[in-house]
Each structure stands twice: as structure tokens, then as C-alpha cells.
Amino acid sequence: MITINDSDFEQEVLKADQPVLVYFWASWCGPCRLMSPIMEQIDSEYGDRLKVAKMEVDPNPNTVQAYQIEGIPALKLVKNSEVVASWEGAMPKQQVADWLASNL
């Protein structure tokens, strides 16, 4: 899983040659602490089909505003520079896997 910010979002996400799952989080967010290990597992299991990127919301207001992130944790699945699926809130790993399977 890579860590991204406002300045490299375009290069790492919008210009990626594979789908990118962007995980928006914050250090003060309790549900984010539950989701972080799940996202690490998703990264290791889906790494051949998907890039997983995490972005901390507080230091990256431009992307947060542009992608209308209103609650965290939030997931955005981006393919060919378009958001094809979004999720807000924590979910168990199997639910993340099912969500990815229906959107990849």
C-alpha cells in the first residue's frame, strides 16, 4: 500500500495503468484504526489486480474536497481516472472483498 497526498494524486491514481483503491483515513478516527489492517490485507491479496493507496484527509484538503469525502473511513475505486465505486464507513474484510468483486 502506498501513501499519497494532494501533489501526487494525479500521477498515482488518475494516471495509473490499473484500478486504484483509495483509502481516505485520519489518525484520530476510531473506525479507521479498524480498517487499516484490513486495507493492508486487501493490498497483499489484490496487489496483482489493484493498486491500494491511502490518503490522510487532514493534510490533503484539495483531494478531499474534489472527491467530496464527507465521512471517514472512505473508499474510492478509480479506473481510467473515473471513480467507479465509493464506500463510506468501516466494514469487515469480507464485505470489502465482496464490494471489490462487484466493482472490479
PDB file as gemmi writes it, atoms N, CA and C in Angstrom:
CRYST1    1.000    1.000    1.000  90.00  90.00  90.00 P 1                      
ATOM      1  N   MET A   1       0.862  -1.174   0.000  1.00  0.00           N  
ATOM      2  CA  MET A   1       0.000   0.000   0.000  1.00  0.00           C  
ATOM      3  C   MET A   1       0.900   1.226   0.000  1.00  0.00           C  
ATOM      4  N   ILE A   2       0.565   2.146  -0.879  1.00  0.00           N  
ATOM      5  CA  ILE A   2       1.359   3.369  -0.943  1.00  0.00           C  
ATOM      6  C   ILE A   2       0.611   4.500  -0.234  1.00  0.00           C  
ATOM      7  N   THR A   3       1.362   5.457   0.259  1.00  0.00           N  
ATOM      8  CA  THR A   3       0.785   6.651   0.873  1.00  0.00           C  
ATOM      9  C   THR A   3       0.875   7.777  -0.143  1.00  0.00           C  
ATOM     10  N   ILE A   4      -0.259   8.448  -0.372  1.00  0.00           N  
ATOM     11  CA  ILE A   4      -0.289   9.519  -1.365  1.00  0.00           C  
ATOM     12  C   ILE A   4      -0.751  10.819  -0.725  1.00  0.00           C  
ATOM     13  N   ASN A   5      -0.550  11.919  -1.460  1.00  0.00           N  
ATOM     14  CA  ASN A   5      -1.006  13.225  -0.995  1.00  0.00           C  
ATOM     15  C   ASN A   5      -1.568  14.012  -2.179  1.00  0.00           C  
ATOM     16  N   ASP A   6      -2.004  15.230  -1.903  1.00  0.00           N  
ATOM     17  CA  ASP A   6      -2.601  16.052  -2.960  1.00  0.00           C  
ATOM     18  C   ASP A   6      -1.694  16.162  -4.182  1.00  0.00           C  
ATOM     19  N   SER A   7      -0.394  16.351  -3.952  1.00  0.00           N  
ATOM     20  CA  SER A   7       0.505  16.625  -5.076  1.00  0.00           C  
ATOM     21  C   SER A   7       0.758  15.409  -5.967  1.00  0.00           C  
ATOM     22  N   ASP A   8       0.659  14.201  -5.444  1.00  0.00           N  
ATOM     23  CA  ASP A   8       0.917  13.040  -6.307  1.00  0.00           C  
ATOM     24  C   ASP A   8      -0.348  12.236  -6.637  1.00  0.00           C  
ATOM     25  N   PHE A   9      -1.523  12.735  -6.246  1.00  0.00           N  
ATOM     26  CA  PHE A   9      -2.780  12.030  -6.508  1.00  0.00           C  
ATOM     27  C   PHE A   9      -2.978  11.791  -8.009  1.00  0.00           C  
ATOM     28  N   GLU A  10      -2.766  12.815  -8.810  1.00  0.00           N  
ATOM     29  CA  GLU A  10      -2.983  12.664 -10.248  1.00  0.00           C  
ATOM     30  C   GLU A  10      -2.098  11.576 -10.837  1.00  0.00           C  
ATOM     31  N   GLN A  11      -0.816  11.611 -10.503  1.00  0.00           N  
ATOM     32  CA  GLN A  11       0.124  10.637 -11.060  1.00  0.00           C  
ATOM     33  C   GLN A  11      -0.159   9.224 -10.554  1.00  0.00           C  
ATOM     34  N   GLU A  12      -0.359   9.072  -9.249  1.00  0.00           N  
ATOM     35  CA  GLU A  12      -0.503   7.743  -8.645  1.00  0.00           C  
ATOM     36  C   GLU A  12      -1.883   7.121  -8.858  1.00  0.00           C  
ATOM     37  N   VAL A  13      -2.921   7.960  -8.994  1.00  0.00           N  
ATOM     38  CA  VAL A  13      -4.286   7.441  -9.070  1.00  0.00           C  
ATOM     39  C   VAL A  13      -4.882   7.635 -10.464  1.00  0.00           C  
ATOM     40  N   LEU A  14      -4.951   8.872 -10.910  1.00  0.00           N  
ATOM     41  CA  LEU A  14      -5.643   9.159 -12.168  1.00  0.00           C  
ATOM     42  C   LEU A  14      -4.888   8.639 -13.394  1.00  0.00           C  
ATOM     43  N   LYS A  15      -3.564   8.603 -13.319  1.00  0.00           N  
ATOM     44  CA  LYS A  15      -2.770   8.133 -14.458  1.00  0.00           C  
ATOM     45  C   LYS A  15      -2.290   6.692 -14.288  1.00  0.00           C  
ATOM     46  N   ALA A  16      -2.801   5.997 -13.296  1.00  0.00           N  
ATOM     47  CA  ALA A  16      -2.380   4.611 -13.050  1.00  0.00           C  
ATOM     48  C   ALA A  16      -2.852   3.705 -14.188  1.00  0.00           C  
ATOM     49  N   ASP A  17      -2.063   2.675 -14.468  1.00  0.00           N  
ATOM     50  CA  ASP A  17      -2.418   1.748 -15.534  1.00  0.00           C  
ATOM     51  C   ASP A  17      -3.247   0.564 -15.039  1.00  0.00           C  
ATOM     52  N   GLN A  18      -3.672   0.623 -13.800  1.00  0.00           N  
ATOM     53  CA  GLN A  18      -4.554  -0.405 -13.237  1.00  0.00           C  
ATOM     54  C   GLN A  18      -5.532   0.285 -12.291  1.00  0.00           C  
ATOM     55  N   PRO A  19      -6.612  -0.399 -11.896  1.00  0.00           N  
ATOM     56  CA  PRO A  19      -7.533   0.223 -10.940  1.00  0.00           C  
ATOM     57  C   PRO A  19      -6.807   0.574  -9.633  1.00  0.00           C  
ATOM     58  N   VAL A  20      -7.269   1.650  -8.997  1.00  0.00           N  
ATOM     59  CA  VAL A  20      -6.679   2.094  -7.729  1.00  0.00           C  
ATOM     60  C   VAL A  20      -7.784   2.203  -6.683  1.00  0.00           C  
ATOM     61  N   LEU A  21      -7.558   1.573  -5.546  1.00  0.00           N  
ATOM     62  CA  LEU A  21      -8.452   1.707  -4.405  1.00  0.00           C  
ATOM     63  C   LEU A  21      -7.837   2.746  -3.479  1.00  0.00           C  
ATOM     64  N   VAL A  22      -8.510   3.884  -3.335  1.00  0.00           N  
ATOM     65  CA  VAL A  22      -8.002   4.952  -2.478  1.00  0.00           C  
ATOM     66  C   VAL A  22      -8.738   4.871  -1.141  1.00  0.00           C  
ATOM     67  N   TYR A  23      -7.948   4.769  -0.083  1.00  0.00           N  
ATOM     68  CA  TYR A  23      -8.459   4.656   1.284  1.00  0.00           C  
ATOM     69  C   TYR A  23      -8.200   5.988   1.977  1.00  0.00           C  
ATOM     70  N   PHE A  24      -9.271   6.719   2.283  1.00  0.00           N  
ATOM     71  CA  PHE A  24      -9.173   8.000   2.982  1.00  0.00           C  
ATOM     72  C   PHE A  24      -9.335   7.740   4.475  1.00  0.00           C  
ATOM     73  N   TRP A  25      -8.424   8.293   5.288  1.00  0.00           N  
ATOM     74  CA  TRP A  25      -8.406   7.997   6.713  1.00  0.00           C  
ATOM     75  C   TRP A  25      -7.856   9.178   7.498  1.00  0.00           C  
ATOM     76  N   ALA A  26      -7.902   9.052   8.830  1.00  0.00           N  
ATOM     77  CA  ALA A  26      -7.279  10.036   9.726  1.00  0.00           C  
ATOM     78  C   ALA A  26      -6.797   9.309  10.977  1.00  0.00           C  
ATOM     79  N   SER A  27      -5.730   9.822  11.562  1.00  0.00           N  
ATOM     80  CA  SER A  27      -5.147   9.175  12.743  1.00  0.00           C  
ATOM     81  C   SER A  27      -6.075   9.230  13.955  1.00  0.00           C  
ATOM     82  N   TRP A  28      -6.949  10.236  14.024  1.00  0.00           N  
ATOM     83  CA  TRP A  28      -7.853  10.393  15.162  1.00  0.00           C  
ATOM     84  C   TRP A  28      -9.158   9.608  15.000  1.00  0.00           C  
ATOM     85  N   CYS A  29      -9.315   8.906  13.889  1.00  0.00           N  
ATOM     86  CA  CYS A  29     -10.572   8.218  13.542  1.00  0.00           C  
ATOM     87  C   CYS A  29     -10.557   6.776  14.042  1.00  0.00           C  
ATOM     88  N   GLY A  30     -11.429   6.467  14.995  1.00  0.00           N  
ATOM     89  CA  GLY A  30     -11.512   5.112  15.546  1.00  0.00           C  
ATOM     90  C   GLY A  30     -11.822   4.047  14.502  1.00  0.00           C  
ATOM     91  N   PRO A  31     -12.876   4.224  13.682  1.00  0.00           N  
ATOM     92  CA  PRO A  31     -13.163   3.221  12.655  1.00  0.00           C  
ATOM     93  C   PRO A  31     -12.017   3.044  11.655  1.00  0.00           C  
ATOM     94  N   CYS A  32     -11.244   4.110  11.433  1.00  0.00           N  
ATOM     95  CA  CYS A  32     -10.086   3.989  10.535  1.00  0.00           C  
ATOM     96  C   CYS A  32      -9.052   3.030  11.121  1.00  0.00           C  
ATOM     97  N   ARG A  33      -8.901   3.043  12.436  1.00  0.00           N  
ATOM     98  CA  ARG A  33      -7.950   2.130  13.069  1.00  0.00           C  
ATOM     99  C   ARG A  33      -8.389   0.681  12.879  1.00  0.00           C  
ATOM    100  N   LEU A  34      -9.694   0.450  12.767  1.00  0.00           N  
ATOM    101  CA  LEU A  34     -10.191  -0.899  12.486  1.00  0.00           C  
ATOM    102  C   LEU A  34      -9.968  -1.271  11.019  1.00  0.00           C  
ATOM    103  N   MET A  35     -10.087  -0.297  10.139  1.00  0.00           N  
ATOM    104  CA  MET A  35      -9.982  -0.557   8.698  1.00  0.00           C  
ATOM    105  C   MET A  35      -8.541  -0.694   8.208  1.00  0.00           C  
ATOM    106  N   SER A  36      -7.592  -0.036   8.858  1.00  0.00           N  
ATOM    107  CA  SER A  36      -6.210  -0.032   8.354  1.00  0.00           C  
ATOM    108  C   SER A  36      -5.628  -1.431   8.172  1.00  0.00           C  
ATOM    109  N   PRO A  37      -5.762  -2.340   9.161  1.00  0.00           N  
ATOM    110  CA  PRO A  37      -5.215  -3.691   8.941  1.00  0.00           C  
ATOM    111  C   PRO A  37      -5.942  -4.429   7.805  1.00  0.00           C  
ATOM    112  N   ILE A  38      -7.226  -4.174   7.650  1.00  0.00           N  
ATOM    113  CA  ILE A  38      -7.985  -4.790   6.559  1.00  0.00           C  
ATOM    114  C   ILE A  38      -7.452  -4.303   5.221  1.00  0.00           C  
ATOM    115  N   MET A  39      -7.159  -3.002   5.136  1.00  0.00           N  
ATOM    116  CA  MET A  39      -6.637  -2.461   3.884  1.00  0.00           C  
ATOM    117  C   MET A  39      -5.261  -3.039   3.560  1.00  0.00           C  
ATOM    118  N   GLU A  40      -4.455  -3.287   4.586  1.00  0.00           N  
ATOM    119  CA  GLU A  40      -3.149  -3.934   4.365  1.00  0.00           C  
ATOM    120  C   GLU A  40      -3.352  -5.338   3.787  1.00  0.00           C  
ATOM    121  N   GLN A  41      -4.334  -6.070   4.310  1.00  0.00           N  
ATOM    122  CA  GLN A  41      -4.619  -7.419   3.799  1.00  0.00           C  
ATOM    123  C   GLN A  41      -5.127  -7.360   2.360  1.00  0.00           C  
ATOM    124  N   ILE A  42      -6.009  -6.400   2.077  1.00  0.00           N  
ATOM    125  CA  ILE A  42      -6.524  -6.238   0.716  1.00  0.00           C  
ATOM    126  C   ILE A  42      -5.371  -5.944  -0.241  1.00  0.00           C  
ATOM    127  N   ASP A  43      -4.453  -5.091   0.190  1.00  0.00           N  
ATOM    128  CA  ASP A  43      -3.288  -4.761  -0.636  1.00  0.00           C  
ATOM    129  C   ASP A  43      -2.486  -6.019  -0.959  1.00  0.00           C  
ATOM    130  N   SER A  44      -2.237  -6.862   0.039  1.00  0.00           N  
ATOM    131  CA  SER A  44      -1.419  -8.051  -0.214  1.00  0.00           C  
ATOM    132  C   SER A  44      -2.172  -9.084  -1.051  1.00  0.00           C  
ATOM    133  N   GLU A  45      -3.491  -9.170  -0.915  1.00  0.00           N  
ATOM    134  CA  GLU A  45      -4.257 -10.174  -1.652  1.00  0.00           C  
ATOM    135  C   GLU A  45      -4.638  -9.733  -3.068  1.00  0.00           C  
ATOM    136  N   TYR A  46      -4.795  -8.437  -3.286  1.00  0.00           N  
ATOM    137  CA  TYR A  46      -5.244  -7.944  -4.579  1.00  0.00           C  
ATOM    138  C   TYR A  46      -4.148  -7.203  -5.346  1.00  0.00           C  
ATOM    139  N   GLY A  47      -2.932  -7.238  -4.834  1.00  0.00           N  
ATOM    140  CA  GLY A  47      -1.847  -6.460  -5.414  1.00  0.00           C  
ATOM    141  C   GLY A  47      -1.582  -6.701  -6.884  1.00  0.00           C  
ATOM    142  N   ASP A  48      -1.952  -7.874  -7.395  1.00  0.00           N  
ATOM    143  CA  ASP A  48      -1.732  -8.173  -8.808  1.00  0.00           C  
ATOM    144  C   ASP A  48      -2.802  -7.547  -9.707  1.00  0.00           C  
ATOM    145  N   ARG A  49      -3.948  -7.157  -9.133  1.00  0.00           N  
ATOM    146  CA  ARG A  49      -5.059  -6.623  -9.927  1.00  0.00           C  
ATOM    147  C   ARG A  49      -5.396  -5.180  -9.609  1.00  0.00           C  
ATOM    148  N   LEU A  50      -4.783  -4.656  -8.560  1.00  0.00           N  
ATOM    149  CA  LEU A  50      -5.259  -3.410  -7.983  1.00  0.00           C  
ATOM    150  C   LEU A  50      -4.126  -2.723  -7.232  1.00  0.00           C  
ATOM    151  N   LYS A  51      -4.063  -1.416  -7.335  1.00  0.00           N  
ATOM    152  CA  LYS A  51      -3.139  -0.639  -6.506  1.00  0.00           C  
ATOM    153  C   LYS A  51      -3.947  -0.094  -5.333  1.00  0.00           C  
ATOM    154  N   VAL A  52      -3.416  -0.212  -4.132  1.00  0.00           N  
ATOM    155  CA  VAL A  52      -4.086   0.339  -2.952  1.00  0.00           C  
ATOM    156  C   VAL A  52      -3.266   1.532  -2.469  1.00  0.00           C  
ATOM    157  N   ALA A  53      -3.963   2.658  -2.315  1.00  0.00           N  
ATOM    158  CA  ALA A  53      -3.306   3.890  -1.887  1.00  0.00           C  
ATOM    159  C   ALA A  53      -4.067   4.455  -0.696  1.00  0.00           C  
ATOM    160  N   LYS A  54      -3.329   4.945   0.299  1.00  0.00           N  
ATOM    161  CA  LYS A  54      -4.013   5.574   1.421  1.00  0.00           C  
ATOM    162  C   LYS A  54      -3.672   7.052   1.471  1.00  0.00           C  
ATOM    163  N   MET A  55      -4.681   7.837   1.843  1.00  0.00           N  
ATOM    164  CA  MET A  55      -4.507   9.273   1.916  1.00  0.00           C  
ATOM    165  C   MET A  55      -5.102   9.778   3.219  1.00  0.00           C  
ATOM    166  N   GLU A  56      -4.265  10.438   4.010  1.00  0.00           N  
ATOM    167  CA  GLU A  56      -4.742  11.049   5.245  1.00  0.00           C  
ATOM    168  C   GLU A  56      -5.506  12.317   4.881  1.00  0.00           C  
ATOM    169  N   VAL A  57      -6.713  12.467   5.427  1.00  0.00           N  
ATOM    170  CA  VAL A  57      -7.583  13.553   4.975  1.00  0.00           C  
ATOM    171  C   VAL A  57      -7.124  14.941   5.422  1.00  0.00           C  
ATOM    172  N   ASP A  58      -6.675  15.098   6.655  1.00  0.00           N  
ATOM    173  CA  ASP A  58      -6.372  16.435   7.172  1.00  0.00           C  
ATOM    174  C   ASP A  58      -5.301  17.187   6.396  1.00  0.00           C  
ATOM    175  N   PRO A  59      -4.158  16.573   6.033  1.00  0.00           N  
ATOM    176  CA  PRO A  59      -3.149  17.327   5.285  1.00  0.00           C  
ATOM    177  C   PRO A  59      -3.404  17.425   3.779  1.00  0.00           C  
ATOM    178  N   ASN A  60      -4.531  16.876   3.306  1.00  0.00           N  
ATOM    179  CA  ASN A  60      -4.789  16.838   1.863  1.00  0.00           C  
ATOM    180  C   ASN A  60      -6.178  17.372   1.509  1.00  0.00           C  
ATOM    181  N   PRO A  61      -6.441  18.628   1.836  1.00  0.00           N  
ATOM    182  CA  PRO A  61      -7.798  19.167   1.657  1.00  0.00           C  
ATOM    183  C   PRO A  61      -8.238  19.268   0.204  1.00  0.00           C  
ATOM    184  N   ASN A  62      -7.319  19.425  -0.732  1.00  0.00           N  
ATOM    185  CA  ASN A  62      -7.715  19.595  -2.130  1.00  0.00           C  
ATOM    186  C   ASN A  62      -8.397  18.342  -2.680  1.00  0.00           C  
ATOM    187  N   THR A  63      -7.767  17.192  -2.465  1.00  0.00           N  
ATOM    188  CA  THR A  63      -8.342  15.943  -2.955  1.00  0.00           C  
ATOM    189  C   THR A  63      -9.609  15.602  -2.185  1.00  0.00           C  
ATOM    190  N   VAL A  64      -9.588  15.818  -0.873  1.00  0.00           N  
ATOM    191  CA  VAL A  64     -10.769  15.545  -0.049  1.00  0.00           C  
ATOM    192  C   VAL A  64     -11.967  16.350  -0.553  1.00  0.00           C  
ATOM    193  N   GLN A  65     -11.745  17.607  -0.865  1.00  0.00           N  
ATOM    194  CA  GLN A  65     -12.824  18.449  -1.368  1.00  0.00           C  
ATOM    195  C   GLN A  65     -13.240  18.017  -2.779  1.00  0.00           C  
ATOM    196  N   ALA A  66     -12.276  17.767  -3.644  1.00  0.00           N  
ATOM    197  CA  ALA A  66     -12.576  17.404  -5.031  1.00  0.00           C  
ATOM    198  C   ALA A  66     -13.382  16.115  -5.126  1.00  0.00           C  
ATOM    199  N   TYR A  67     -13.120  15.178  -4.217  1.00  0.00           N  
ATOM    200  CA  TYR A  67     -13.806  13.890  -4.260  1.00  0.00           C  
ATOM    201  C   TYR A  67     -14.914  13.783  -3.210  1.00  0.00           C  
ATOM    202  N   GLN A  68     -15.268  14.925  -2.630  1.00  0.00           N  
ATOM    203  CA  GLN A  68     -16.409  15.042  -1.718  1.00  0.00           C  
ATOM    204  C   GLN A  68     -16.385  13.990  -0.602  1.00  0.00           C  
ATOM    205  N   ILE A  69     -15.240  13.898   0.064  1.00  0.00           N  
ATOM    206  CA  ILE A  69     -15.113  12.988   1.192  1.00  0.00           C  
ATOM    207  C   ILE A  69     -15.738  13.678   2.406  1.00  0.00           C  
ATOM    208  N   GLU A  70     -16.861  13.171   2.865  1.00  0.00           N  
ATOM    209  CA  GLU A  70     -17.573  13.796   3.984  1.00  0.00           C  
ATOM    210  C   GLU A  70     -17.455  13.001   5.267  1.00  0.00           C  
ATOM    211  N   GLY A  71     -17.179  11.728   5.170  1.00  0.00           N  
ATOM    212  CA  GLY A  71     -17.003  10.876   6.349  1.00  0.00           C  
ATOM    213  C   GLY A  71     -15.873   9.905   6.093  1.00  0.00           C  
ATOM    214  N   ILE A  72     -15.224   9.484   7.146  1.00  0.00           N  
ATOM    215  CA  ILE A  72     -14.125   8.536   7.013  1.00  0.00           C  
ATOM    216  C   ILE A  72     -14.342   7.386   7.999  1.00  0.00           C  
ATOM    217  N   PRO A  73     -13.793   6.228   7.710  1.00  0.00           N  
ATOM    218  CA  PRO A  73     -13.009   5.892   6.526  1.00  0.00           C  
ATOM    219  C   PRO A  73     -13.876   5.920   5.273  1.00  0.00           C  
ATOM    220  N   ALA A  74     -13.234   6.209   4.159  1.00  0.00           N  
ATOM    221  CA  ALA A  74     -13.928   6.227   2.877  1.00  0.00           C  
ATOM    222  C   ALA A  74     -13.051   5.526   1.844  1.00  0.00           C  
ATOM    223  N   LEU A  75     -13.709   4.840   0.926  1.00  0.00           N  
ATOM    224  CA  LEU A  75     -13.020   4.158  -0.159  1.00  0.00           C  
ATOM    225  C   LEU A  75     -13.531   4.695  -1.485  1.00  0.00           C  
ATOM    226  N   LYS A  76     -12.616   4.903  -2.415  1.00  0.00           N  
ATOM    227  CA  LYS A  76     -12.965   5.274  -3.780  1.00  0.00           C  
ATOM    228  C   LYS A  76     -12.207   4.318  -4.691  1.00  0.00           C  
ATOM    229  N   LEU A  77     -12.928   3.655  -5.571  1.00  0.00           N  
ATOM    230  CA  LEU A  77     -12.299   2.790  -6.563  1.00  0.00           C  
ATOM    231  C   LEU A  77     -12.243   3.565  -7.871  1.00  0.00           C  
ATOM    232  N   VAL A  78     -11.021   3.786  -8.356  1.00  0.00           N  
ATOM    233  CA  VAL A  78     -10.800   4.607  -9.541  1.00  0.00           C  
ATOM    234  C   VAL A  78     -10.261   3.725 -10.667  1.00  0.00           C  
ATOM    235  N   LYS A  79     -10.954   3.769 -11.815  1.00  0.00           N  
ATOM    236  CA  LYS A  79     -10.498   3.059 -13.012  1.00  0.00           C  
ATOM    237  C   LYS A  79     -10.481   4.054 -14.157  1.00  0.00           C  
ATOM    238  N   ASN A  80      -9.378   4.100 -14.893  1.00  0.00           N  
ATOM    239  CA  ASN A  80      -9.256   5.004 -16.040  1.00  0.00           C  
ATOM    240  C   ASN A  80      -9.626   6.441 -15.658  1.00  0.00           C  
ATOM    241  N   SER A  81      -9.124   6.889 -14.537  1.00  0.00           N  
ATOM    242  CA  SER A  81      -9.317   8.222 -13.943  1.00  0.00           C  
ATOM    243  C   SER A  81     -10.767   8.567 -13.603  1.00  0.00           C  
ATOM    244  N   GLU A  82     -11.628   7.576 -13.529  1.00  0.00           N  
ATOM    245  CA  GLU A  82     -13.018   7.790 -13.122  1.00  0.00           C  
ATOM    246  C   GLU A  82     -13.308   7.006 -11.843  1.00  0.00           C  
ATOM    247  N   VAL A  83     -14.038   7.634 -10.920  1.00  0.00           N  
ATOM    248  CA  VAL A  83     -14.483   6.916  -9.728  1.00  0.00           C  
ATOM    249  C   VAL A  83     -15.635   6.008 -10.152  1.00  0.00           C  
ATOM    250  N   VAL A  84     -15.439   4.706 -10.004  1.00  0.00           N  
ATOM    251  CA  VAL A  84     -16.462   3.744 -10.419  1.00  0.00           C  
ATOM    252  C   VAL A  84     -17.260   3.203  -9.235  1.00  0.00           C  
ATOM    253  N   ALA A  85     -16.736   3.378  -8.018  1.00  0.00           N  
ATOM    254  CA  ALA A  85     -17.452   2.926  -6.825  1.00  0.00           C  
ATOM    255  C   ALA A  85     -16.936   3.691  -5.618  1.00  0.00           C  
ATOM    256  N   SER A  86     -17.843   3.932  -4.669  1.00  0.00           N  
ATOM    257  CA  SER A  86     -17.491   4.643  -3.435  1.00  0.00           C  
ATOM    258  C   SER A  86     -18.116   3.934  -2.250  1.00  0.00           C  
ATOM    259  N   TRP A  87     -17.448   4.047  -1.118  1.00  0.00           N  
ATOM    260  CA  TRP A  87     -17.976   3.496   0.132  1.00  0.00           C  
ATOM    261  C   TRP A  87     -17.542   4.414   1.257  1.00  0.00           C  
ATOM    262  N   GLU A  88     -18.428   4.619   2.209  1.00  0.00           N  
ATOM    263  CA  GLU A  88     -18.108   5.423   3.382  1.00  0.00           C  
ATOM    264  C   GLU A  88     -18.443   4.612   4.623  1.00  0.00           C  
ATOM    265  N   GLY A  89     -17.501   4.556   5.558  1.00  0.00           N  
ATOM    266  CA  GLY A  89     -17.709   3.823   6.802  1.00  0.00           C  
ATOM    267  C   GLY A  89     -16.887   2.550   6.843  1.00  0.00           C  
ATOM    268  N   ALA A  90     -16.711   2.042   8.055  1.00  0.00           N  
ATOM    269  CA  ALA A  90     -15.940   0.816   8.246  1.00  0.00           C  
ATOM    270  C   ALA A  90     -16.767  -0.388   7.801  1.00  0.00           C  
ATOM    271  N   MET A  91     -16.077  -1.422   7.344  1.00  0.00           N  
ATOM    272  CA  MET A  91     -16.736  -2.674   7.001  1.00  0.00           C  
ATOM    273  C   MET A  91     -15.756  -3.818   7.197  1.00  0.00           C  
ATOM    274  N   PRO A  92     -16.287  -5.018   7.466  1.00  0.00           N  
ATOM    275  CA  PRO A  92     -15.389  -6.166   7.648  1.00  0.00           C  
ATOM    276  C   PRO A  92     -14.711  -6.546   6.338  1.00  0.00           C  
ATOM    277  N   LYS A  93     -13.630  -7.307   6.463  1.00  0.00           N  
ATOM    278  CA  LYS A  93     -12.822  -7.654   5.290  1.00  0.00           C  
ATOM    279  C   LYS A  93     -13.638  -8.355   4.214  1.00  0.00           C  
ATOM    280  N   GLN A  94     -14.492  -9.276   4.583  1.00  0.00           N  
ATOM    281  CA  GLN A  94     -15.267  -9.997   3.577  1.00  0.00           C  
ATOM    282  C   GLN A  94     -16.173  -9.043   2.795  1.00  0.00           C  
ATOM    283  N   GLN A  95     -16.703  -8.051   3.482  1.00  0.00           N  
ATOM    284  CA  GLN A  95     -17.553  -7.077   2.799  1.00  0.00           C  
ATOM    285  C   GLN A  95     -16.728  -6.229   1.820  1.00  0.00           C  
ATOM    286  N   VAL A  96     -15.511  -5.877   2.213  1.00  0.00           N  
ATOM    287  CA  VAL A  96     -14.617  -5.151   1.297  1.00  0.00           C  
ATOM    288  C   VAL A  96     -14.342  -6.017   0.069  1.00  0.00           C  
ATOM    289  N   ALA A  97     -14.039  -7.299   0.293  1.00  0.00           N  
ATOM    290  CA  ALA A  97     -13.755  -8.216  -0.809  1.00  0.00           C  
ATOM    291  C   ALA A  97     -14.959  -8.342  -1.742  1.00  0.00           C  
ATOM    292  N   ASP A  98     -16.162  -8.457  -1.171  1.00  0.00           N  
ATOM    293  CA  ASP A  98     -17.382  -8.565  -1.986  1.00  0.00           C  
ATOM    294  C   ASP A  98     -17.617  -7.283  -2.779  1.00  0.00           C  
ATOM    295  N   TRP A  99     -17.393  -6.137  -2.129  1.00  0.00           N  
ATOM    296  CA  TRP A  99     -17.558  -4.840  -2.783  1.00  0.00           C  
ATOM    297  C   TRP A  99     -16.581  -4.713  -3.948  1.00  0.00           C  
ATOM    298  N   LEU A 100     -15.335  -5.123  -3.723  1.00  0.00           N  
ATOM    299  CA  LEU A 100     -14.345  -5.081  -4.801  1.00  0.00           C  
ATOM    300  C   LEU A 100     -14.722  -6.019  -5.937  1.00  0.00           C  
ATOM    301  N   ALA A 101     -15.158  -7.223  -5.599  1.00  0.00           N  
ATOM    302  CA  ALA A 101     -15.511  -8.216  -6.622  1.00  0.00           C  
ATOM    303  C   ALA A 101     -16.638  -7.700  -7.522  1.00  0.00           C  
ATOM    304  N   SER A 102     -17.575  -6.977  -6.952  1.00  0.00           N  
ATOM    305  CA  SER A 102     -18.700  -6.490  -7.761  1.00  0.00           C  
ATOM    306  C   SER A 102     -18.334  -5.241  -8.556  1.00  0.00           C  
ATOM    307  N   ASN A 103     -17.188  -4.634  -8.274  1.00  0.00           N  
ATOM    308  CA  ASN A 103     -16.832  -3.378  -8.941  1.00  0.00           C  
ATOM    309  C   ASN A 103     -15.558  -3.426  -9.772  1.00  0.00           C  
ATOM    310  N   LEU A 104     -14.784  -4.498  -9.647  1.00  0.00           N  
ATOM    311  CA  LEU A 104     -13.515  -4.566 -10.405  1.00  0.00           C  
ATOM    312  C   LEU A 104     -13.737  -5.000 -11.843  1.00  0.00           C  
TER     313      LEU A 104                                                      
END                                                                             
